[in-house]
Amino acid sequence: MNKQEWLRERKNYLGGTDLAAICGLNPYRTALDVYLDKTSDDIAEDTNSAMHWGTLLEDVIAEEYGRISGCRIEQPSQPIIHSNYKFLGANIDRWVISSDLPYILECKTAGFTKAKDWGDSGTDQIPESYLVQVAYYAAICDVPKVDIAVLIGGQDFRIYTYNKNKDLEEKIIKIGINFWHNHIEQRIPPRCVNTRDTFNLFPQSNNKQITAKNDILAKLEELKIAKMSEEQIQKTIEKLKVEIQEFMQDYDVLIDENGNVVATWKNTAPRSLFDLKKFKEEAKEIYLKYASYSKQSRVFLIK
């Protein structure tokens, strides 16, 4: 399959990253994102720089794993679908052909700031979103283990091992089955967990009014009180910053009595600013030629 065919086919089943999102453990997607993806005709793929570099470096990581392990590595030609549930599927990175039973290799990248999320190399101490993903793959592919090779900060290469955990895998499979039957098939969206979810579910306003019930009015009052608390916290933060900065004066670094750096206050490099208003006035035709517009948004205001 080419990329477009694969993206369209992927709508017919739940993958490993989908299950992590459904479980509330995917930092980039929610259960509602999964629902909207599976129930829409849109096959556009959301990507970010981390995903882009992860894809580019997958071959490099797999090759290094093969060199270290001495095992033959094979790339699967298509998704693996659960033997009993055709809406559960696994897009694994590699098969590892060893002297024992074959198993799975997952290739990951992580920024150096995420190193703390990974335990000692050789253990199963990996981020929870990846744990759900590899346990899901182990269940679908019926393998004894999954190795996770990760390149952290572009230079720290580690290998972790997930050994089959039947209880965990059965729970994850059950979550996938319930989500598909209760939400995808029934066309009932899951609960929103953030304001991005609410906008994605209700992107267009209709210029009509709706009367608030007592429970919603109570939530509005609670929100007003919370925002007042937030404003007070921001004032406290600003006051403390001022007092510390007045003490530092023109010094760059603040240390404690043991010489440990506890704060810095340094000049940044000057930024280049573009006068868009002036450009639109003096070069309107060029501006209109290259102008593009972002998606419409909705602004929530409390009166």
RODO-2510 file (C-alpha; in nm, 4 decimals, decimal comma):
residues 303
     n   res          X          Y          Z
     1     m     0,0000     0,0000     0,0000
     2     n     0,1121     0,3555    -0,0646
     3     k     0,0851     0,6160     0,2107
     4     q    -0,2643     0,7357     0,1140
     5     e    -0,3994     0,3794     0,0924
     6     w    -0,2440     0,2982     0,4299
     7     l    -0,3987     0,6070     0,5928
     8     r    -0,7405     0,5131     0,4565
     9     e    -0,7063     0,1485     0,5616
    10     r    -0,5977     0,2535     0,9109
    11     k    -0,9466     0,3989     0,9699
    12     n    -1,0827     0,0430     0,9793
    13     y    -0,8984    -0,0605     1,2950
    14     l    -0,7475     0,0678     1,6206
    15     g    -0,3677     0,0820     1,6284
    16     g    -0,1207     0,0902     1,9151
    17     t    -0,0985     0,4689     1,9419
    18     d    -0,4796     0,4793     1,9285
    19     l    -0,5025     0,2542     2,2354
    20     a    -0,2563     0,4728     2,4257
    21     a    -0,4765     0,7736     2,3458
    22     i    -0,7952     0,5904     2,4466
    23     c    -0,6290     0,5036     2,7790
    24     g    -0,5448     0,8733     2,8285
    25     l    -0,1688     0,8168     2,8019
    26     n    -0,0826     0,9575     2,4592
    27     p     0,0605     1,3102     2,5107
    28     y    -0,0381     1,4176     2,1586
    29     r    -0,3855     1,2651     2,1100
    30     t    -0,7033     1,2050     2,3082
    31     a    -0,9776     0,9432     2,2814
    32     l    -1,1886     1,1988     2,0950
    33     d    -0,9084     1,2468     1,8399
    34     v    -0,9214     0,8715     1,7755
    35     y    -1,3005     0,8785     1,7430
    36     l    -1,2999     1,1706     1,4971
    37     d    -1,0228     1,0101     1,2934
    38     k    -1,2032     0,6765     1,2590
    39     t    -1,5451     0,8268     1,1821
    40     s    -1,4386     1,0931     0,9289
    41     d    -1,3399     1,0682     0,5629
    42     d    -1,0368     1,2921     0,6144
    43     i    -0,7114     1,1030     0,5585
    44     a    -0,4757     1,3916     0,6292
    45     e    -0,2068     1,2927     0,8783
    46     d    -0,1148     1,5207     1,1678
    47     t     0,2630     1,5362     1,2120
    48     n     0,5084     1,7271     1,4243
    49     s     0,8873     1,7565     1,4210
    50     a     0,9285     1,4723     1,6729
    51     m     0,7200     1,2365     1,4561
    52     h     0,9049     1,3500     1,1419
    53     w     1,2485     1,2751     1,2837
    54     g     1,1262     0,9543     1,4422
    55     t     1,0219     0,8270     1,0999
    56     l     1,3487     0,9358     0,9357
    57     l     1,5610     0,7671     1,2023
    58     e     1,3625     0,4424     1,2218
    59     d     1,5886     0,2596     0,9737
    60     v     1,9021     0,3805     1,1524
    61     i     1,7753     0,2621     1,4916
    62     a     1,6664    -0,0768     1,3527
    63     e     2,0049    -0,1250     1,1863
    64     e     2,1906    -0,0442     1,5084
    65     y     1,9686    -0,2836     1,7036
    66     g     2,0466    -0,5588     1,4522
    67     r     2,4189    -0,4916     1,4834
    68     i     2,4082    -0,5090     1,8651
    69     s     2,1732    -0,8092     1,8928
    70     g     2,3151    -1,0053     1,6015
    71     c     1,9592    -1,0904     1,4923
    72     r     1,8095    -1,0598     1,1462
    73     i     1,5624    -0,7728     1,1163
    74     e     1,2685    -0,7756     0,8749
    75     q     1,0232    -0,4996     0,7914
    76     p     0,6561    -0,6100     0,7797
    77     s     0,4732    -0,5557     0,4521
    78     q     0,1286    -0,4864     0,6014
    79     p    -0,0574    -0,4385     0,9315
    80     i    -0,1207    -0,7422     1,1498
    81     i    -0,4897    -0,7832     1,2355
    82     h    -0,6241    -0,9572     1,5472
    83     s    -0,7383    -1,3126     1,4710
    84     n    -1,0806    -1,2589     1,6320
    85     y    -1,1397    -0,8830     1,6075
    86     k    -1,0830    -0,7285     1,2650
    87     f    -1,0999    -0,3766     1,4116
    88     l    -0,7853    -0,4285     1,6206
    89     g    -0,4570    -0,3986     1,4321
    90     a    -0,0839    -0,3526     1,4791
    91     n     0,1554    -0,1518     1,2623
    92     i     0,4795    -0,2872     1,4042
    93     d     0,8176    -0,1412     1,3097
    94     r     1,0169    -0,4640     1,2618
    95     w     1,0164    -0,8395     1,3094
    96     v     1,3203    -0,9804     1,4869
    97     i     1,4164    -1,3262     1,3596
    98     s     1,6055    -1,4999     1,6394
    99     s     1,7035    -1,8597     1,7141
   100     d     1,3935    -1,8827     1,9347
   101     l     1,0475    -1,7513     1,8495
   102     p     1,0327    -1,4317     1,6417
   103     y     0,9430    -1,1160     1,8304
   104     i     0,8808    -0,7453     1,7678
   105     l     1,1156    -0,4481     1,7592
   106     e     0,9794    -0,0973     1,8107
   107     c     1,2069     0,1956     1,7218
   108     k     1,1710     0,5220     1,9137
   109     t     1,3385     0,8609     1,9430
   110     a     1,3271     1,0970     2,2390
   111     g     1,4631     1,4420     2,3160
   112     f     1,7221     1,4720     2,5917
   113     t     1,4636     1,6385     2,8178
   114     k     1,2589     1,3153     2,8027
   115     a     1,5456     1,0957     2,9217
   116     k     1,4012     1,1010     3,2740
   117     d     1,0936     0,9158     3,1463
   118     w     1,3068     0,6119     3,0620
   119     g     1,4554     0,3757     3,3214
   120     d     1,7786     0,1790     3,3088
   121     s     1,8601     0,0177     2,9751
   122     g     1,7682    -0,3520     2,9701
   123     t     1,4602    -0,3073     3,1916
   124     d     1,0935    -0,2619     3,0999
   125     q     1,0828     0,0906     3,2460
   126     i     0,9473     0,2792     2,9449
   127     p     0,6873     0,5614     2,9185
   128     e     0,3338     0,4366     2,9866
   129     s     0,2086     0,5300     2,6384
   130     y     0,4719     0,3014     2,4844
   131     l     0,3986     0,0279     2,7389
   132     v     0,0340     0,0191     2,6276
   133     q     0,1429     0,0185     2,2631
   134     v     0,3894    -0,2726     2,2881
   135     a     0,1591    -0,4784     2,5149
   136     y    -0,1162    -0,4303     2,2560
   137     y     0,1177    -0,5428     1,9771
   138     a     0,2299    -0,8475     2,1782
   139     a    -0,1335    -0,9501     2,2251
   140     i    -0,2294    -0,9098     1,8596
   141     c     0,0852    -1,0735     1,7191
   142     d     0,1068    -1,3382     1,9960
   143     v     0,4782    -1,2921     2,0593
   144     p     0,6706    -1,3599     2,3827
   145     k     0,8314    -1,0181     2,3998
   146     v     0,8862    -0,6799     2,2387
   147     d     1,2194    -0,5012     2,2347
   148     i     1,2111    -0,1215     2,2332
   149     a     1,5189     0,0512     2,0901
   150     v     1,5322     0,4236     2,1622
   151     l     1,7760     0,6960     2,0601
   152     i     1,7699     0,9703     2,3230
   153     g     1,9057     1,3150     2,2422
   154     g     2,0549     1,1859     1,9180
   155     q     2,3410     1,0028     2,0905
   156     d     2,2189     0,7850     2,3801
   157     f     2,1101     0,4462     2,2369
   158     r     1,9225     0,2131     2,4720
   159     i     1,7335    -0,1157     2,4457
   160     y     1,4398    -0,2107     2,6688
   161     t     1,2399    -0,5340     2,6816
   162     y     0,8716    -0,5905     2,7446
   163     n     0,7963    -0,9533     2,8345
   164     k     0,4474    -1,0842     2,7700
   165     n     0,1994    -0,9916     3,0436
   166     k    -0,1249    -1,1746     2,9729
   167     d    -0,3359    -0,9868     3,2299
   168     l    -0,2272    -0,6449     3,1030
   169     e    -0,2778    -0,7446     2,7411
   170     e    -0,6275    -0,8797     2,8048
   171     k    -0,7264    -0,5527     2,9740
   172     i    -0,5954    -0,3455     2,6817
   173     i    -0,7723    -0,5647     2,4256
   174     k    -1,0972    -0,5308     2,6243
   175     i    -1,0595    -0,1507     2,6266
   176     g    -1,0157    -0,1541     2,2479
   177     i    -1,3197    -0,3779     2,1955
   178     n    -1,5408    -0,1635     2,4180
   179     f    -1,4279     0,1605     2,2530
   180     w    -1,4996     0,0291     1,9046
   181     h    -1,8421    -0,1122     1,9939
   182     n    -1,9562     0,1706     2,2230
   183     h    -1,8189     0,4701     2,0333
   184     i    -1,7082     0,3986     1,6757
   185     e    -1,9953     0,1675     1,5785
   186     q    -2,2573     0,3623     1,7744
   187     r    -2,1231     0,6979     1,6539
   188     i    -2,1194     0,8232     2,0140
   189     p    -1,8162     1,0439     2,0855
   190     p    -1,6222     0,9885     2,4099
   191     r    -1,6102     1,2576     2,6769
   192     c    -1,3954     1,5641     2,6053
   193     v    -1,0880     1,5962     2,8251
   194     n    -0,9653     1,9434     2,7218
   195     t    -1,0816     2,2567     2,5383
   196     r    -0,9130     2,1381     2,2189
   197     d    -1,1487     1,8403     2,2289
   198     t    -1,4559     2,0603     2,2721
   199     f    -1,3540     2,2780     1,9765
   200     n    -1,2844     1,9727     1,7570
   201     l    -1,6269     1,8335     1,8448
   202     f    -1,8121     2,1656     1,8056
   203     p    -1,5990     2,3784     1,5673
   204     q    -1,8812     2,5917     1,4274
   205     s    -2,1158     2,8179     1,6261
   206     n    -2,4734     2,8671     1,5012
   207     n    -2,5502     3,2223     1,6270
   208     k    -2,8214     3,0902     1,8586
   209     q    -2,8809     3,1014     2,2342
   210     i    -2,9136     2,8206     2,4863
   211     t    -3,0476     2,8605     2,8420
   212     a    -2,8116     2,7544     3,1194
   213     k    -2,9470     2,5120     3,3774
   214     n    -2,8615     2,5378     3,7447
   215     d    -2,5697     2,2948     3,7252
   216     i    -2,4083     2,4939     3,4414
   217     l    -2,4625     2,8226     3,6268
   218     a    -2,2917     2,6669     3,9290
   219     k    -1,9972     2,5601     3,7102
   220     l    -1,9705     2,9159     3,5723
   221     e    -1,9506     3,0571     3,9248
   222     e    -1,6883     2,7964     4,0146
   223     l    -1,4920     2,8920     3,7038
   224     k    -1,5075     3,2638     3,7946
   225     i    -1,3706     3,1876     4,1412
   226     a    -1,0942     2,9707     3,9913
   227     k    -0,9959     3,2483     3,7498
   228     m    -0,9809     3,4974     4,0372
   229     s    -0,7495     3,2581     4,2208
   230     e    -0,5409     3,2257     3,9029
   231     e    -0,5094     3,6044     3,8776
   232     q    -0,3974     3,6241     4,2417
   233     i    -0,1395     3,3512     4,1830
   234     q    -0,0081     3,5390     3,8781
   235     k     0,0234     3,8563     4,0888
   236     t     0,2183     3,6619     4,3520
   237     i     0,4461     3,5146     4,0854
   238     e     0,5114     3,8603     3,9397
   239     k     0,5838     4,0098     4,2848
   240     l     0,8342     3,7352     4,3711
   241     k     1,0065     3,7687     4,0339
   242     v     1,0466     4,1435     4,0851
   243     e     1,1966     4,0991     4,4321
   244     i     1,4464     3,8365     4,3099
   245     q     1,5410     4,0396     4,0025
   246     e     1,5919     4,3531     4,2142
   247     f     1,8373     4,1531     4,4235
   248     m     2,0214     4,0168     4,1161
   249     q     2,0440     4,3639     3,9515
   250     d     2,2739     4,3176     3,6484
   251     y     2,4106     3,9750     3,7499
   252     d     2,3349     3,6845     3,5135
   253     v     2,3416     3,3893     3,7513
   254     l     2,2050     3,3329     4,1020
   255     i     2,3675     3,0604     4,3146
   256     d     2,3117     2,9213     4,6627
   257     e     2,5750     2,8955     4,9384
   258     n     2,6978     2,5626     4,7947
   259     g     2,7550     2,7103     4,4493
   260     n     2,4506     2,5470     4,2890
   261     v     2,2788     2,7539     4,0192
   262     v     1,9242     2,8328     4,1351
   263     a     1,8220     3,0924     3,8751
   264     t     1,9499     3,2805     3,5702
   265     w     1,8517     3,6168     3,4193
   266     k     2,0301     3,6601     3,0881
   267     n     1,9840     3,8743     2,7809
   268     t     1,8418     3,7027     2,4748
   269     a     1,9617     3,7605     2,1201
   270     p     1,7783     4,0460     1,9433
   271     r     1,4828     3,9351     1,7319
   272     s     1,3982     4,0454     1,3820
   273     l     1,0457     4,1925     1,3687
   274     f     0,8294     4,2198     1,0581
   275     d     0,5907     4,5135     1,0210
   276     l     0,2952     4,3281     0,8708
   277     k     0,0618     4,6285     0,8797
   278     k     0,3047     4,8436     0,6808
   279     f     0,3720     4,5610     0,4350
   280     k    -0,0024     4,5153     0,3708
   281     e    -0,0370     4,8883     0,3011
   282     e     0,2664     4,9241     0,0709
   283     a     0,2639     4,5839    -0,1033
   284     k    -0,0983     4,4765    -0,0943
   285     e    -0,0875     4,2668    -0,4160
   286     i     0,2146     4,0672    -0,2981
   287     y     0,0568     4,0169     0,0447
   288     l    -0,2688     3,8851    -0,1065
   289     k    -0,0739     3,6522    -0,3360
   290     y     0,0995     3,4767    -0,0489
   291     a    -0,1558     3,5172     0,2304
   292     s    -0,3101     3,2046     0,3770
   293     y    -0,5639     3,1684     0,6529
   294     s    -0,5672     2,9436     0,9572
   295     k    -0,8653     2,7354     1,0606
   296     q    -1,1545     2,9192     1,2215
   297     s    -1,1584     2,9167     1,6015
   298     r    -1,4149     2,9854     1,8731
   299     v    -1,3458     3,2219     2,1659
   300     f    -1,4989     3,1362     2,5048
   301     l    -1,5694     3,4453     2,7204
   302     i    -1,7235     3,4709     3,0665
   303     k    -1,9592     3,7686     3,1135
***
